Amino acid sequence: MKRMGMLVAAVMLTACGSGSSVGNGGGQDDPREALIGKWFAPLTSMSGCLIGASFNLDNQYELDKICELRDGSWAVEAEGGIFSTDGEVIDFAPTLASCLQSDRNHDPETVAYTVTPTSLRILNPSGGVVMQRTADDPNSLGMGTATIHYGCVNLDAFVPSPVTRL
């Protein structure tokens, strides 16, 4: 898990700034500040995989499903776009994705959330996930290099495809 957690910081397409905010904008002028950074959690539906999220003050986000392949390289299914928040919900408006299969939904979505300095809980109609904050600087994690392939990550296969504008 530690190795995959380290990979999250390197995989994110969006360059996030650092943020040390607390709460859902509690006492802050800008509720986005509490979200800024990189987050990850194990993906319970797919053993050996995790999900990652990154947010920056330019209102950009990226959501990733990340799995190690048999050859030691990494498969990443990415969606990125613009986000906004009022401190209680996040509005996602996707603008790019690496998986355009018909069973993937890239429609705009609004989800409820709570955030602390170390965890982000996202709630949606199909359930929820609790992610942990990871270091903003991948070099601080002692990472080496990794081969990353973008595309569609499925339970039984990985289908490579480029990140495409929606």
DSSP file (Angstrom, degrees, kcal/mol; ACC not computed):
  #  RESIDUE AA STRUCTURE BP1 BP2  ACC     N-H-->O    O-->H-N    N-H-->O    O-->H-N    TCO  KAPPA ALPHA  PHI   PSI    X-CA   Y-CA   Z-CA
    1    1 A M     >        0   0    0      0, 0.0     4,-2.8     0, 0.0     5,-0.2   0.000 360.0 360.0 360.0 -39.1    0.0    0.0    0.0
    2    2 A K  H  >  +     0   0    0      1,-0.2     4,-2.1     2,-0.2     5,-0.2   0.901 360.0  51.9 -62.1 -39.9    2.8    2.4    0.8
    3    3 A R  H  > S+     0   0    0      1,-0.2     4,-1.4     2,-0.2    -1,-0.2   0.916 112.6  44.5 -63.4 -43.0    4.3    2.0   -2.7
    4    4 A M  H  > S+     0   0    0      1,-0.2     4,-1.5     2,-0.2    -2,-0.2   0.885 110.2  55.6 -69.4 -36.9    0.9    2.7   -4.3
    5    5 A G  H  X S+     0   0    0     -4,-2.8     4,-0.8     1,-0.2    -1,-0.2   0.883 106.7  50.7 -60.9 -37.8    0.4    5.6   -2.0
    6    6 A M  H  X S+     0   0    0     -4,-2.1     4,-0.7     1,-0.2     3,-0.4   0.863 105.3  57.5 -66.6 -35.2    3.7    7.1   -3.2
    7    7 A L  H >X S+     0   0    0     -4,-1.4     4,-2.0     1,-0.2     3,-0.7   0.839  92.4  69.2 -66.1 -32.9    2.7    6.6   -6.8
    8    8 A V  H 3X S+     0   0    0     -4,-1.5     4,-1.6     1,-0.3    -1,-0.2   0.907  96.3  52.7 -53.4 -45.9   -0.5    8.8   -6.4
    9    9 A A  H 3< S+     0   0    0     -4,-0.8    -1,-0.3    -3,-0.4    -2,-0.2   0.837 113.6  43.7 -62.0 -32.6    1.6   11.9   -5.9
   10   10 A A  H << S+     0   0    0     -4,-0.7    -1,-0.2    -3,-0.7    -2,-0.2   0.770 110.0  55.5 -82.6 -26.6    3.5   11.2   -9.2
   11   11 A V  H  < S+     0   0    0     -4,-2.0    -2,-0.2    -3,-0.2    -1,-0.1   0.846  75.5 108.3 -77.7 -35.2    0.5   10.2  -11.3
   12   12 A M     <  -     0   0    0     -4,-1.6     4,-0.1    -5,-0.2    41,-0.0  -0.180  53.5-158.6 -54.3 125.5   -1.7   13.2  -10.9
   13   13 A L  S    S+     0   0    0      2,-0.1     2,-0.4    41,-0.1    -1,-0.2   0.819  73.5  79.2 -70.9 -32.5   -1.8   15.2  -14.1
   14   14 A T  S    S-     0   0    0      1,-0.1     2,-0.9    40,-0.0    48,-0.1  -0.642  81.8-133.3 -83.5 128.7   -2.9   18.4  -12.3
   15   15 A A        -     0   0    0     -2,-0.4     2,-0.3    39,-0.1    45,-0.1  -0.724  30.0-160.5 -83.3 107.3   -0.1   20.3  -10.5
   16   16 A C        -     0   0    0     -2,-0.9    40,-0.2   120,-0.1     2,-0.1  -0.636   9.3-133.4 -92.3 145.4   -1.6   21.0   -7.1
   17   17 A G        -     0   0    0     -2,-0.3     2,-0.2    38,-0.2    38,-0.1  -0.322  36.3 -90.5 -80.5 173.4   -0.5   23.7   -4.7
   18   18 A S        -     0   0    0     -2,-0.1     2,-0.3    19,-0.1    19,-0.1  -0.604  43.9-176.9 -86.9 151.6    0.1   22.9   -1.1
   19   19 A G        +     0   0    0     -2,-0.2   117,-0.0    17,-0.2    15,-0.0  -0.986  23.2 177.5-148.8 136.5   -2.7   23.4    1.4
   20   20 A S        +     0   0    0     -2,-0.3    14,-0.1     2,-0.1    17,-0.1  -0.078  37.4 143.5-126.7  33.9   -2.9   23.1    5.1
   21   21 A S        -     0   0    0     12,-0.6     2,-0.4    15,-0.2    -2,-0.1  -0.294  38.4-140.2 -77.7 160.0   -6.5   24.1    5.6
   22   22 A V        -     0   0    0      4,-0.2     3,-0.3    95,-0.1     4,-0.2  -0.944  52.5  -9.8-123.3 140.9   -8.8   22.6    8.2
   23   23 A G  S    S-     0   0    0     -2,-0.4     2,-1.6    92,-0.2    93,-0.1  -0.022 103.8 -43.4  74.6-176.4  -12.5   21.8    7.9
   24   24 A N  S    S-     0   0    0      1,-0.2    -1,-0.2     9,-0.0     3,-0.1  -0.459 112.0 -55.3 -87.9  62.5  -15.0   22.6    5.2
   25   25 A G  S >  S+     0   0    0     -2,-1.6     3,-2.7    -3,-0.3     2,-0.2   0.574  84.9 173.4  79.5   8.2  -13.9   26.1    4.9
   26   26 A G  T 3  S-     0   0    0      1,-0.3    -1,-0.2    -4,-0.2    -4,-0.2  -0.317  73.9  -7.5 -57.1 114.6  -14.4   26.7    8.6
   27   27 A G  T 3  S+     0   0    0      1,-0.3     2,-0.3    -2,-0.2    -1,-0.3   0.554 113.6 114.2  76.6   7.5  -13.1   30.2    9.3
   28   28 A Q    <   -     0   0    0     -3,-2.7    -1,-0.3     1,-0.1     6,-0.0  -0.820  65.7-140.5-111.7 151.5  -11.7   30.5    5.8
   29   29 A D  S    S+     0   0    0     -2,-0.3    -1,-0.1     1,-0.2    -2,-0.1   0.794  95.5  44.4 -75.7 -28.1  -12.7   32.9    3.1
   30   30 A D    >   -     0   0    0      1,-0.1     3,-1.5    -3,-0.0     4,-0.3  -0.932  64.2-162.9-124.4 107.9  -12.3   30.2    0.4
   31   31 A P  G >  S+     0   0    0      0, 0.0     3,-0.7     0, 0.0     4,-0.4   0.686  86.2  73.0 -64.6 -15.9  -13.7   26.7    1.0
   32   32 A R  G >> S+     0   0    0      1,-0.2     3,-1.7    53,-0.2     4,-1.1   0.831  80.5  74.1 -63.6 -30.7  -11.5   25.3   -1.8
   33   33 A E  G <4 S+     0   0    0     -3,-1.5   -12,-0.6     1,-0.3     3,-0.3   0.822  89.1  56.7 -57.3 -34.6   -8.4   25.7    0.3
   34   34 A A  G <4 S+     0   0    0     -3,-0.7    -1,-0.3    -4,-0.3    -2,-0.2   0.760 109.3  47.6 -68.4 -22.9   -9.3   22.7    2.5
   35   35 A L  T <4 S+     0   0    0     -3,-1.7    20,-0.3    -4,-0.4    -1,-0.2   0.700  82.0 116.6 -87.6 -21.6   -9.5   20.5   -0.6
   36   36 A I     <  +     0   0    0     -4,-1.1     2,-0.3    -3,-0.3   -17,-0.2  -0.238  59.6  41.1 -60.2 127.8   -6.2   21.6   -2.2
   37   37 A G  E    S-A   55   0A   0     18,-2.0    18,-2.0   -19,-0.1     2,-0.4  -0.895  91.9 -54.1 136.0-164.3   -3.7   18.7   -2.4
   38   38 A K  E     -AB  54 134A   0     96,-0.6    96,-2.7    -2,-0.3     2,-0.3  -0.932  45.0-175.2-120.0 139.1   -3.6   15.1   -3.3
   39   39 A W  E     -AB  53 133A   0     14,-2.9    14,-2.2    -2,-0.4     2,-0.3  -0.930   1.8-178.7-132.9 150.7   -5.7   12.3   -1.7
   40   40 A F  E     +AB  52 132A   0     92,-2.1    92,-3.2    -2,-0.3    12,-0.2  -0.991   7.3 175.2-150.2 159.6   -5.8    8.5   -2.0
   41   41 A A  E     -A   51   0A   0     10,-2.0    10,-2.9    -2,-0.3    90,-0.1  -0.972  41.0 -93.8-156.1 150.0   -7.6    5.4   -0.7
   42   42 A P  E     -A   50   0A   0      0, 0.0     2,-1.0     0, 0.0     8,-0.3  -0.406  38.1-125.0 -61.9 144.1   -7.6    1.7   -1.4
   43   43 A L    >   -     0   0    0      6,-2.5     3,-1.6     3,-0.3     6,-0.4  -0.824  22.2-165.1 -93.5 102.2  -10.1    0.7   -4.0
   44   44 A T  T 3  S+     0   0    0     -2,-1.0     3,-0.2     1,-0.3    -1,-0.2   0.758  83.8  57.7 -64.5 -26.2  -12.1   -2.0   -2.2
   45   45 A S  T 3  S+     0   0    0      1,-0.2     2,-0.4    -3,-0.1    -1,-0.3   0.623 111.4  43.2 -80.3 -11.2  -13.8   -3.3   -5.4
   46   46 A M  S X  S-     0   0    0     -3,-1.6     3,-1.7     3,-0.1    -3,-0.3  -0.885  86.2-133.9-138.6 104.1  -10.4   -4.0   -7.0
   47   47 A S  T 3  S+     0   0    0     -2,-0.4     3,-0.1     1,-0.3    -3,-0.1  -0.262  90.5  18.8 -57.1 136.4   -7.7   -5.7   -4.9
   48   48 A G  T 3  S+     0   0    0      1,-0.3    20,-0.8    19,-0.1     2,-0.3   0.528 106.8 101.7  81.9   5.9   -4.3   -4.0   -5.3
   49   49 A C  E <   - C   0  67A   0     -3,-1.7    -6,-2.5    -6,-0.4     2,-0.3  -0.762  48.0-168.6-117.4 164.4   -5.7   -0.8   -6.7
   50   50 A L  E     -AC  42  66A   0     16,-2.4    16,-3.1    -8,-0.3     2,-0.4  -0.947  17.5-127.0-143.3 167.8   -6.4    2.6   -5.3
   51   51 A I  E     -AC  41  65A   0    -10,-2.9   -10,-2.0    -2,-0.3     2,-0.3  -0.905  23.6-168.0-114.6 148.6   -8.2    5.8   -6.2
   52   52 A G  E     -AC  40  64A   0     12,-2.6    12,-2.9    -2,-0.4     2,-0.3  -0.954   6.0-170.7-133.6 153.6   -6.6    9.2   -6.1
   53   53 A A  E     -AC  39  63A   0    -14,-2.2   -14,-2.9    -2,-0.3     2,-0.4  -0.994   1.1-172.0-140.5 144.8   -7.9   12.8   -6.3
   54   54 A S  E     -AC  38  62A   0      8,-2.1     8,-1.9    -2,-0.3     2,-0.3  -0.997   1.7-175.3-137.8 146.5   -6.1   16.1   -6.6
   55   55 A F  E     -AC  37  61A   0    -18,-2.0   -18,-2.0    -2,-0.4     2,-0.3  -0.987   3.2-172.4-136.5 143.6   -7.5   19.6   -6.4
   56   56 A N    >   -     0   0    0      4,-1.9     3,-1.4    -2,-0.3     4,-0.3  -0.891  39.9-106.0-133.2 169.7   -5.8   23.0   -7.0
   57   57 A L  T 3  S+     0   0    0     -2,-0.3   -41,-0.1     1,-0.3   -24,-0.1   0.534 112.1  73.2 -73.7  -5.1   -6.6   26.7   -6.6
   58   58 A D  T 3  S-     0   0    0      2,-0.1    -1,-0.3    24,-0.0     3,-0.1   0.232 118.3-108.9 -86.2  13.5   -7.1   27.0  -10.3
   59   59 A N  S <  S+     0   0    0     -3,-1.4    24,-2.4     1,-0.2     2,-0.4   0.738  75.9 137.6  66.1  25.3  -10.3   25.1   -9.9
   60   60 A Q  E     - D   0  82A   0     -4,-0.3    -4,-1.9    22,-0.2     2,-0.3  -0.807  28.4-179.0-102.2 143.9   -8.9   22.0  -11.6
   61   61 A Y  E     -CD  55  81A   0     20,-2.2    20,-1.9    -2,-0.4     2,-0.3  -0.923  12.3-163.1-132.9 161.5   -9.4   18.4  -10.3
   62   62 A E  E     -CD  54  80A   0     -8,-1.9    -8,-2.1    -2,-0.3     2,-0.4  -0.969   1.7-165.2-143.6 134.4   -8.3   15.0  -11.3
   63   63 A L  E     -CD  53  79A   0     16,-3.1    16,-2.2    -2,-0.3     2,-0.4  -0.977  16.9-173.5-116.0 131.0   -9.7   11.6  -10.2
   64   64 A D  E     -CD  52  78A   0    -12,-2.9   -12,-2.6    -2,-0.4     2,-0.5  -0.968  25.7-155.6-130.7 140.9   -7.7    8.5  -10.9
   65   65 A K  E     -CD  51  77A   0     12,-2.2    12,-2.6    -2,-0.4     2,-0.4  -0.981  28.5-168.6-105.9 124.7   -8.1    4.8  -10.6
   66   66 A I  E     +CD  50  76A   0    -16,-3.1   -16,-2.4    -2,-0.5     2,-0.4  -0.963  12.9 168.5-126.0 126.5   -4.6    3.3  -10.3
   67   67 A C  E     -CD  49  75A   0      8,-2.4     8,-3.4    -2,-0.4     2,-0.4  -0.996  33.1-121.6-137.8 141.9   -3.5   -0.4  -10.5
   68   68 A E  E     - D   0  74A   0    -20,-0.8     6,-0.2    -2,-0.4     2,-0.2  -0.670  30.0-140.9 -80.5 134.9   -0.2   -2.1  -10.8
   69   69 A L    >   -     0   0    0      4,-3.2     3,-2.1    -2,-0.4    -1,-0.0  -0.472  27.2-101.3 -89.8 166.0    0.1   -4.3  -13.9
   70   70 A R  T 3  S+     0   0    0      1,-0.3    -1,-0.1    -2,-0.2     4,-0.0   0.798 121.0  56.7 -58.2 -31.2    1.8   -7.7  -14.0
   71   71 A D  T 3  S-     0   0    0      1,-0.1    -1,-0.3     2,-0.0     3,-0.1   0.408 121.4-104.3 -84.5   4.7    4.9   -6.2  -15.6
   72   72 A G  S <  S+     0   0    0     -3,-2.1    75,-0.2     1,-0.3    -2,-0.1   0.341  86.0 117.0  90.8  -7.1    5.4   -3.7  -12.8
   73   73 A S        -     0   0    0     73,-0.1    -4,-3.2    -5,-0.1     2,-0.4  -0.282  64.1-111.3 -82.8 179.3    4.1   -0.7  -14.7
   74   74 A W  E     -De  68 148A   0     73,-2.8    75,-3.2    -6,-0.2     2,-0.4  -0.932  13.6-149.5-123.3 136.8    1.0    1.2  -13.7
   75   75 A A  E     -De  67 149A   0     -8,-3.4    -8,-2.4    -2,-0.4     2,-0.4  -0.869  18.8-171.6-100.3 133.7   -2.4    1.5  -15.3
   76   76 A V  E     -De  66 150A   0     73,-2.8    75,-1.9    -2,-0.4     2,-0.7  -0.986  16.7-164.9-132.0 124.0   -4.3    4.8  -14.7
   77   77 A E  E     -D   65   0A   0    -12,-2.6   -12,-2.2    -2,-0.4     2,-0.3  -0.943  28.4-171.0-103.0 114.9   -7.8    5.6  -15.6
   78   78 A A  E     -D   64   0A   0     -2,-0.7    20,-2.5    73,-0.3    21,-0.5  -0.826  23.0-179.9-116.2 145.2   -8.0    9.4  -15.3
   79   79 A E  E     +DF  63  97A   0    -16,-2.2   -16,-3.1    -2,-0.3     2,-0.3  -0.989  15.5 174.3-135.5 133.8  -10.8   12.0  -15.4
   80   80 A G  E     +DF  62  96A   0     16,-2.3    15,-3.1    -2,-0.4    16,-2.1  -0.915  14.5 112.3-135.6 162.8  -10.0   15.7  -15.0
   81   81 A G  E     -DF  61  94A   0    -20,-1.9   -20,-2.2    -2,-0.3     2,-0.4  -0.951  59.2 -37.8 172.7-150.2  -11.9   19.0  -15.2
   82   82 A I  E     -DF  60  93A   0     11,-2.2    11,-2.6    -2,-0.3     2,-0.3  -0.843  46.9-171.9-109.1 140.5  -13.1   22.0  -13.3
   83   83 A F  E     - F   0  92A   0    -24,-2.4     2,-0.3    -2,-0.4     9,-0.2  -0.915   7.5-175.2-128.5 159.2  -14.5   21.9   -9.7
   84   84 A S  E     - F   0  91A   0      7,-1.5     7,-3.0    -2,-0.3     2,-0.3  -0.966   6.5-170.5-143.3 159.7  -16.3   24.3   -7.4
   85   85 A T  E     - F   0  90A   0     -2,-0.3   -53,-0.2     5,-0.2     5,-0.2  -0.997  27.5-161.9-151.0 150.7  -17.4   24.1   -3.8
   86   86 A D        -     0   0    0      3,-1.2     4,-0.1    -2,-0.3    -1,-0.1   0.269  68.3 -92.8-108.9   6.2  -19.4   26.0   -1.3
   87   87 A G  S    S+     0   0    0      2,-0.5   -61,-0.1   -56,-0.1     3,-0.1   0.242 121.6  54.1  99.4 -11.5  -17.8   24.1    1.6
   88   88 A E  S    S+     0   0    0      1,-0.4    25,-1.9    26,-0.1     2,-0.3   0.637 111.0  27.2-122.0 -32.3  -20.6   21.4    1.7
   89   89 A V  E     - G   0 112A   0     23,-0.2    -3,-1.2    33,-0.0    -2,-0.5  -0.946  64.1-141.3-131.3 154.4  -20.7   20.0   -1.8
   90   90 A I  E     -FG  85 111A   0     21,-3.0    21,-2.4    -2,-0.3     2,-0.6  -0.968  11.5-152.0-112.6 129.7  -18.2   19.7   -4.7
   91   91 A D  E     -FG  84 110A   0     -7,-3.0    -7,-1.5    -2,-0.5     2,-0.5  -0.914  12.7-161.6-100.0 119.6  -19.4   20.3   -8.2
   92   92 A F  E     -FG  83 109A   0     17,-3.6    17,-2.1    -2,-0.6    -9,-0.2  -0.883  12.1-177.9-102.9 130.4  -17.4   18.3  -10.8
   93   93 A A  E     -F   82   0A   0    -11,-2.6   -11,-2.2    -2,-0.5    14,-0.1  -0.848  21.8-145.5-126.0  93.7  -17.4   19.3  -14.5
   94   94 A P  E     +F   81   0A   0      0, 0.0   -13,-0.3     0, 0.0     3,-0.1  -0.270  27.8 168.1 -63.0 141.5  -15.3   16.8  -16.4
   95   95 A T  E     +     0   0A   0    -15,-3.1    71,-2.4     1,-0.4     2,-0.3   0.466  66.4  23.4-126.1 -13.9  -13.3   18.2  -19.4
   96   96 A L  E     +FH  80 165A   0    -16,-2.1   -16,-2.3    69,-0.3    -1,-0.4  -0.991  58.5 173.8-151.3 155.9  -11.0   15.2  -20.1
   97   97 A A  E     -FH  79 164A   0     67,-2.4    67,-3.3    -2,-0.3   -18,-0.2  -0.986  30.5-145.1-159.7 153.3  -10.8   11.5  -19.6
   98   98 A S  S    S+     0   0    0    -20,-2.5     2,-0.5    -2,-0.3   -19,-0.1   0.536  91.7  56.2 -96.6  -9.3   -8.7    8.5  -20.5
   99   99 A C        +     0   0    0    -21,-0.5    -1,-0.2    65,-0.1    64,-0.0  -0.938  50.2 168.4-129.7 110.5  -11.6    6.1  -20.7
  100  100 A L        +     0   0    0     -2,-0.5    -1,-0.1    -3,-0.1     6,-0.0   0.063  28.6 142.9-107.4  23.3  -14.5    6.8  -23.0
  101  101 A Q    >   -     0   0    0      1,-0.1     3,-1.9     2,-0.1    -2,-0.1  -0.270  63.8-112.9 -62.2 152.8  -16.2    3.4  -22.8
  102  102 A S  T 3  S+     0   0    0      1,-0.3    -1,-0.1     3,-0.0    -3,-0.0   0.721 113.8  60.8 -63.5 -22.3  -20.0    3.5  -22.9
  103  103 A D  T 3  S+     0   0    0      2,-0.1     2,-0.4     0, 0.0    -1,-0.3   0.439  87.7  90.1 -86.9   3.1  -20.2    2.3  -19.3
  104  104 A R    <   -     0   0    0     -3,-1.9     2,-0.6     2,-0.0     0, 0.0  -0.841  67.6-148.1 -99.5 134.7  -18.3    5.3  -17.9
  105  105 A N        +     0   0    0     -2,-0.4    -2,-0.1     1,-0.1    -3,-0.0  -0.898  23.8 168.5-105.2 116.3  -20.2    8.4  -16.9
  106  106 A H        +     0   0    0     -2,-0.6    -1,-0.1    -6,-0.0     3,-0.1  -0.029  34.6 130.0-113.9  28.5  -18.4   11.7  -17.4
  107  107 A D  S    S-     0   0    0      1,-0.1   -15,-0.1   -14,-0.1    -2,-0.1  -0.452  73.0 -85.2 -74.7 154.5  -21.5   13.9  -16.8
  108  108 A P        -     0   0    0      0, 0.0     2,-0.3     0, 0.0   -15,-0.2  -0.296  55.2-169.2 -55.9 147.2  -21.2   16.8  -14.4
  109  109 A E  E     -G   92   0A   0    -17,-2.1   -17,-3.6    -3,-0.1     2,-0.4  -0.994  20.5-150.6-145.0 146.9  -21.8   15.6  -10.8
  110  110 A T  E     +G   91   0A   0     -2,-0.3     2,-0.3   -19,-0.2   -19,-0.2  -0.983  21.8 178.5-118.5 129.3  -22.4   17.2   -7.4
  111  111 A V  E     -G   90   0A   0    -21,-2.4   -21,-3.0    -2,-0.4    13,-0.2  -0.962  26.8-122.1-131.2 147.8  -21.3   15.3   -4.3
  112  112 A A  E     +GI  89 123A   0     11,-1.2    11,-2.8    -2,-0.3     2,-0.3  -0.525  38.3 174.9 -79.7 154.2  -21.4   16.0   -0.6
  113  113 A Y  E     - I   0 122A   0    -25,-1.9     2,-0.3     9,-0.2     9,-0.2  -0.991  26.5-156.8-154.7 161.2  -18.1   16.0    1.4
  114  114 A T  E     - I   0 121A   0      7,-1.9     7,-2.9    -2,-0.3     2,-0.4  -0.973  19.0-167.1-134.3 151.2  -16.4   16.6    4.6
  115  115 A V  E     + I   0 120A   0     -2,-0.3     5,-0.2     5,-0.2   -92,-0.2  -0.999  13.0 178.1-143.5 142.5  -12.7   17.3    5.0
  116  116 A T        -     0   0    0      3,-2.8   -95,-0.1    -2,-0.4   -94,-0.0  -0.713  55.1 -86.9-124.1 178.8  -10.1   17.4    7.8
  117  117 A P  S    S+     0   0    0      0, 0.0   -98,-0.1     0, 0.0     3,-0.1   0.784 127.7  26.0 -60.1 -24.1   -6.4   18.2    7.5
  118  118 A T  S    S+     0   0    0      1,-0.2    15,-2.2    14,-0.1     2,-0.3   0.564 119.5  46.6-118.0 -11.2   -5.7   14.5    6.9
  119  119 A S  E     - J   0 132A   0     13,-0.2    -3,-2.8   -80,-0.1     2,-0.4  -0.983  50.0-162.0-140.5 150.0   -8.9   13.0    5.4
  120  120 A L  E     -IJ 115 131A   0     11,-2.5    11,-3.2    -2,-0.3     2,-0.6  -0.991  10.1-163.3-127.5 119.5  -11.5   13.7    2.7
  121  121 A R  E     -IJ 114 130A   0     -7,-2.9    -7,-1.9    -2,-0.4     2,-0.5  -0.924   6.8-169.3-107.0 117.4  -14.9   11.9    2.8
  122  122 A I  E     -IJ 113 129A   0      7,-2.6     7,-2.1    -2,-0.6     2,-0.4  -0.921   2.7-164.9-107.8 129.7  -16.8   12.0   -0.5
  123  123 A L  E     +IJ 112 128A   0    -11,-2.8   -11,-1.2    -2,-0.5     5,-0.2  -0.949  15.2 161.7-116.6 130.7  -20.4   10.9   -0.4
  124  124 A N  E >   - J   0 127A   0      3,-3.4     3,-2.4    -2,-0.4   -13,-0.1  -0.890  55.1 -89.8-138.3 172.2  -22.4   10.1   -3.6
  125  125 A P  T 3  S+     0   0    0      0, 0.0     3,-0.1     0, 0.0   -14,-0.0   0.775 124.5  52.2 -56.0 -27.6  -25.6    8.1   -4.3
  126  126 A S  T 3  S-     0   0    0      1,-0.2     2,-0.4     0, 0.0    -3,-0.0   0.449 126.3 -81.3 -90.1   1.5  -23.7    4.9   -4.8
  127  127 A G  E <   - J   0 124A   0     -3,-2.4    -3,-3.4     2,-0.0     2,-0.3  -0.992  51.6 -88.7 139.9-146.8  -21.8    5.1   -1.5
  128  128 A G  E     - J   0 123A   0     -2,-0.4     2,-0.3    -5,-0.2    -5,-0.2  -0.967  18.0-146.1-159.1 171.3  -18.8    7.0   -0.3
  129  129 A V  E     - J   0 122A   0     -7,-2.1    -7,-2.6    -2,-0.3     2,-0.6  -0.995   8.6-146.3-146.4 144.7  -15.1    6.9    0.1
  130  130 A V  E     - J   0 121A   0     -2,-0.3     2,-0.3    -9,-0.2    -9,-0.2  -0.968  23.0-169.4-113.3 119.3  -12.6    8.2    2.7
  131  131 A M  E     - J   0 120A   0    -11,-3.2   -11,-2.5    -2,-0.6     2,-0.4  -0.774  13.9-135.3-107.8 151.9   -9.3    9.3    1.3
  132  132 A Q  E     -BJ  40 119A   0    -92,-3.2   -92,-2.1    -2,-0.3   -13,-0.2  -0.837  25.6-111.1-104.6 143.6   -6.1   10.3    3.1
  133  133 A R  E     -B   39   0A   0    -15,-2.2     2,-0.3    -2,-0.4   -94,-0.3  -0.474  34.7-161.3 -70.0 142.7   -4.0   13.3    2.2
  134  134 A T  E     -B   38   0A   0    -96,-2.7   -96,-0.6    -2,-0.1  -128,-0.1  -0.784  33.8 -72.2-119.7 167.7   -0.6   12.5    0.7
  135  135 A A        -     0   0    0     -2,-0.3    -1,-0.1     1,-0.1     6,-0.1  -0.259  31.3-142.5 -60.4 141.5    2.5   14.6    0.4
  136  136 A D  S    S+     0   0    0      1,-0.2    -1,-0.1  -117,-0.0  -120,-0.1   0.756  89.7  64.8 -73.8 -25.0    2.4   17.4   -2.2
  137  137 A D    >   -     0   0    0      1,-0.2     3,-1.7     2,-0.0     4,-0.3  -0.867  65.9-164.2-106.1 105.8    6.0   16.8   -3.2
  138  138 A P  G > >S+     0   0    0      0, 0.0     3,-1.4     0, 0.0     5,-0.9   0.802  89.7  63.5 -59.2 -27.2    6.5   13.4   -4.8
  139  139 A N  G > 5S+     0   0    0      1,-0.3     3,-1.3     2,-0.2    -2,-0.0   0.779  91.7  64.4 -67.1 -24.8   10.3   13.8   -4.2
  140  140 A S  G < 5S+     0   0    0     -3,-1.7    -1,-0.3     1,-0.2    -4,-0.0   0.629  94.6  61.8 -72.6 -10.8    9.7   13.9   -0.5
  141  141 A L  G < 5S-     0   0    0     -3,-1.4    -1,-0.2    -4,-0.3    -2,-0.2   0.427 110.7-118.2 -94.5   0.1    8.5   10.3   -0.8
  142  142 A G  T < 5 +     0   0    0     -3,-1.3    -3,-0.1     1,-0.2    -2,-0.1   0.839  53.1 173.1  69.3  32.2   11.8    8.9   -2.0
  143  143 A M      < -     0   0    0     -5,-0.9    -1,-0.2     1,-0.1     2,-0.1  -0.362  20.8-162.7 -75.8 152.4   10.2    7.8   -5.3
  144  144 A G        -     0   0    0      1,-0.2     2,-0.3    -2,-0.1    -1,-0.1   0.079  43.6 -61.1 -99.6-140.4   12.0    6.4   -8.3
  145  145 A T        -     0   0    0     -2,-0.1     2,-0.3     2,-0.0    -1,-0.2  -0.771  46.9-170.3-110.2 158.4   10.6    6.2  -11.7
  146  146 A A        -     0   0    0     -2,-0.3     2,-0.5    -3,-0.1   -73,-0.1  -0.995  24.7-123.5-145.4 146.8    7.5    4.3  -13.0
  147  147 A T        -     0   0    0     -2,-0.3   -73,-2.8   -75,-0.2     2,-0.4  -0.824  32.5-164.8 -90.0 127.5    6.0    3.5  -16.3
  148  148 A I  E     -e   74   0A   0     -2,-0.5     2,-0.5   -75,-0.2   -73,-0.2  -0.948   9.3-167.1-120.0 132.7    2.4    4.8  -16.5
  149  149 A H  E     -e   75   0A   0    -75,-3.2   -73,-2.8    -2,-0.4     2,-0.3  -0.978  11.3-149.3-118.9 125.6   -0.2    3.8  -19.0
  150  150 A Y  E     +e   76   0A   0     -2,-0.5    11,-2.2   -75,-0.2     2,-0.3  -0.686  48.0  84.3 -91.7 148.7   -3.4    5.7  -19.3
  151  151 A G  E    S-K  160   0B   0    -75,-1.9     2,-0.5     9,-0.3   -73,-0.3  -0.969  79.6 -25.5 163.4-146.1   -6.7    4.1  -20.4
  152  152 A C  E     -K  159   0B   0      7,-3.0     7,-2.4    -2,-0.3     2,-0.7  -0.908  46.7-155.7-107.4 121.8   -9.6    2.0  -19.0
  153  153 A V  E     +K  158   0B   0     -2,-0.5     2,-0.2     5,-0.2     5,-0.2  -0.877  22.5 171.8 -99.1 116.0   -9.0    0.0  -15.9
  154  154 A N        -     0   0    0      3,-2.5     3,-0.1    -2,-0.7    -2,-0.0  -0.732  46.5-102.9-117.9 167.9  -11.5   -2.9  -15.6
  155  155 A L  S    S+     0   0    0     -2,-0.2     3,-0.1     1,-0.2    -1,-0.1   0.866 119.3  23.6 -57.8 -38.0  -11.8   -5.8  -13.2
  156  156 A D  S    S+     0   0    0      1,-0.2     2,-0.3    -3,-0.0    -1,-0.2   0.480 127.4  15.3-111.6  -4.0  -10.3   -8.3  -15.7
  157  157 A A        -     0   0    0     -3,-0.1    -3,-2.5     2,-0.0     2,-0.4  -0.995  56.4-128.9-163.0 162.1   -8.3   -6.1  -18.1
  158  158 A F  E     -K  153   0B   0     -2,-0.3    -5,-0.2    -5,-0.2    -3,-0.0  -0.990  18.8-164.1-118.5 129.6   -6.6   -2.8  -18.9
  159  159 A V  E     -K  152   0B   0     -7,-2.4    -7,-3.0    -2,-0.4    -2,-0.0  -0.939  18.6-136.4-115.1 108.8   -7.4   -1.2  -22.2
  160  160 A P  E     +K  151   0B   0      0, 0.0    -9,-0.3     0, 0.0   -85,-0.0  -0.348  36.6 152.0 -64.6 141.6   -4.8    1.6  -23.1
  161  161 A S        -     0   0    0    -11,-2.2     3,-0.1    -2,-0.0    -2,-0.0  -0.936  41.9-102.3-163.1 151.4   -6.2    4.8  -24.5
  162  162 A P        -     0   0    0      0, 0.0     2,-0.5     0, 0.0   -65,-0.1  -0.275  41.3 -96.1 -74.6 160.6   -5.0    8.4  -24.5
  163  163 A V        -     0   0    0    -67,-0.1     2,-0.3   -64,-0.0   -65,-0.3  -0.675  54.1-168.6 -72.9 125.4   -6.4   11.2  -22.2
  164  164 A T  E     -H   97   0A   0    -67,-3.3   -67,-2.4    -2,-0.5     2,-0.2  -0.910  24.9-111.1-124.9 143.6   -9.0   12.9  -24.5
  165  165 A R  E      H   96   0A   0     -2,-0.3   -69,-0.3   -69,-0.2   -70,-0.0  -0.519 360.0 360.0 -68.8 139.2  -10.9   16.1  -24.2
  166  166 A L              0   0    0    -71,-2.4   -70,-0.2    -2,-0.2    -1,-0.1   0.436 360.0 360.0 -85.5 360.0  -14.6   15.5  -23.7
